[in-house]
Amino acid sequence: MKATIENDQVTRNLLMYCYTCEDATFCTTEEECRACWADQGLFDAEVNDGAGETEQFLRMVHM
C-alpha cells in the first residue's frame, strides 16, 4: 500500500513540476527527478515521508 501512495505522489509531482520544466528531458530516472525537486526546494523527503498517512488511513477505511 505504501508503494501505491508513493507512486501517486511521484506521479503528481511529475505532472506539477516536470511537465512545464525545460530541463525535464535530462531527468531519466525517478531518483534524478527526486533530486531535482529537492534542489529546487519543491520536495523535502523528510517532510513528505509522512505526508501520505491521512490518505493511507482513508484508503484503509474504505476498503
PyMOL commands that set and color helices and strands:
alter all, ss='L'
color gray80, all
select helices_A, chain A and resi 2-18+24-26+30-39+45-48+53-61
alter helices_A, ss='H'
color red, helices_A
deselect
rebuild
show_as cartoon
